[in-house]
Amino acid sequence: MKNKLSLISLSASKINRQHIQLFFVILSLVALVLGVGAPTDGGGAGI
């Protein structure tokens, strides 16, 4: 148990602020690409 706890703390210390920012930038770009490629809802009632 103590070994796992030290391993978790070691891996958490390797994750710094730049990694988190890079993750959110990539996530937002993926969301933007998916949003641009999404088909529009062209329902037939209001045309």
N, C-alpha and C positions, 0 to 999 in steps of 0.2 A: 504494500500500500504506500509506504513511504517512497519507494522507487517511482511509482506512477505519479505521485504528487510532484516529485522533483522534475520528472519528465514533462509534465504539464506546465510547470512554471518556467522551464527552460524554453519550451516552444512558444509560450506566451511572450517571453521577453524578446524573442526573435521577430515578432510581429510589431513593427513600429508604425508610426503615423502615416508615413508615405505609402506603405502597403495598403492601409485602409483607404486612403484617398484614391489610390490607383484602382482598387476594387470598385469603389463607387463611381469613378469616371467610366470604367468599362461597363458597369451595370447600367448607367444612364445612357451610354451610347447604344447598347443593345436594346434598351427600351425605346429609344428614339427610332432605331431602324425598324423595329417591329411595329411601331406606331405609324410610320410612314408607309410601310408595306401593307397595312391592314386595309381590307376592302371597306368601302363606304357603305353605309346602310341606305340603300336606295328604295325604301318601301314604296309600294305602288299607290298609296292613298293620297299623298299630297303633291302629286306631279302636276 
